[in-house]
Amino acid sequence: MADLGASELQVLKAGLQAEYKRLVSEVQDELMRSGEQHYIDLAGRVTDLGDQSVADVLADLDAAMIDRHVHELREIEAALARLAGGSYGVCAECGADIGFHRLKASPVAVRCIDCQARHEKQFAHENQPSL
């Protein structure tokens, strides 16, 4: 495990758990709202293609938000597993310690600052549409 003290680990773990609970609550709220068939009601009232497009965009935004939250939940679960397994705070690429301040800012970080910068530079244009 990284060179983190017990109090630092406890602060990070508490933050991860709090964020996990918050995201679960948001996902549940979004699913409850979508369960009310908001989109179906909205789409049923549309009178033209423009209104239909707005209804489609609203439904897509709700789905994208839920998807983003689920992705964040998975990252938190992975961080908590690393914490339990003793590998939390260790860079997945170079094996160096990830500093407390970086983990405080991004508790799900899997790379040290240097490796993350290289990763972002290397994959900067991936998944970006080009015309």
N, C-alpha and C positions, 0 to 999 in steps of 0.2 A: 504494500500500500504506500501511497505517496507520503511524504514527510509532513503529515498533518497531525495536529494535536487532537486529543479526544474532544475538547470543546469545539474546535473547528469542525470536526466531523459531525458532531451533534447539531451544530448550526446548519450545516449543509443538508443533513438528513431531514431536519425539521422543515427546512425550506422546500425540499423536494416533496415531502409528504403533504405539505400545505398546498403546493401548486397542483399536485395530483388530485387532491380532494376538490379544489376549485374547478379544475377542468372536467372532472367527472360530473360535477353539478351542472356545469354549462352544457355538456353533452346531453345529460338527461333533460334539461330544460328545452334544448333545441329539438330533441326527439319528441318530447311532449307536444311542442308547438306544431311540429310537422305531423304528428299523429292526429291533430285536430283538423287535418285536411285543409289547411290554409290555402295551399296552392290550388287544390281542386275547386274550392269555393271561388278563389280569385279568377282562375281560368274559366270557370263557368259563367262569369259575369262579363267577360271581355266581349267587346263589340267589333274590334278590328284587329288586324295583324300587329299593329303597333302595341296595343294593349296585351296581346298574346305574348309578344316578345318580352315585354316588361315582366309579365307573370313568369315566363321561363327563366329570365335572369334572376329574379328573386328566389325561385326554387333552387337554381344552380348555386347561388350564393350561400343559401342555407346548407346545402350538401357540402360545399367546399369548406365552410366553417367547421362543420362536424368532422370532416376528413382531416383538417389541420389539427383539430383538438385531439383526435385519435392518434395521429402521428406524434404529437407532443407527449401524450400519455405513454406511448410505447418507449419514447426516449427516456422518460422518467423511470419507467419500470426497469429499463436496462441499466440506468445509473444506480438505482437502488440495488439491483442484482450485483453490480460491480462493487458497490459499497459492502454488501454482505459477503462477497467472495474475496475481498481484500485487494482488488485491483483498481478501486476507485481512485482517481487522481493521478493515474499513471498514463502517460501518452501511449496510445495504441500503435503509433508508428515508430517512435524512437525510444520509448521506454523511460523517458525523463519524467520527473515529477511535474504535474500541472499545479501551478501555484494557487494558493487559497483565494487570492483576489480574482483570479480568472474563474475559478469554480464558483465563487460567490456571485459573479456577474452572469455566468453561464453554467449552472450546476450540472448540466447534462454533457458538458464538453468531454470529448474523447481524445482530443489532441492538445498538445502544448501550443503556445502562441506561434512559434516558428513553423511547426508542422501544419498548423491550421492555415497560416498565410500561404505556405507552399501549395497546400491542397486547394485553396480558393483560387490561386493563380492558375494552377494546372487545369482546373475544371470550371473556369470562369464562363466559358461559352457553351457548356453542356446544357442541353435541354432549353436552349433559347431558339425560338423560331427565326428563320431567315427567309427572306423573300427573293 
